[in-house]
């Protein structure tokens, strides 16, 4: 399985309204629930007015389109990183999964996954 490094610094934040989000930006994830409105975006694109934010994330995606019937893809990756005390923030799209780790752990995470047999680009 191939993993593709993303060339961005990411921010995970909580916002009060979608009005604070530039929907023309190239890369972001929005999650809205009955309790909150969250945004994952490139740090350079993070809105000025956030309720809370956590900077310093790097990310990668699982390359290709993942069939919904696949089981354990995210679990295997997260287990390898958890065994090495690396926390993740995962986001899924229709096609694939995106995994963020703190920038200070990113190189180590990529090395661990490569050692586990993943192709890291």
Buried (B, 14 or more C-beta within 10 A) or exposed (E): BEBBBBEBBBBBBBBEEEEBBEEEEEEBBEEEEEEEBBBBBBBEBBBEEBEEBBEBBBBBBBBEEBEEEEEEBBEBBBEBBEEEEBEBBEBBEEEBBBBBBBBEBBEBBBEBBEEEEBEBE
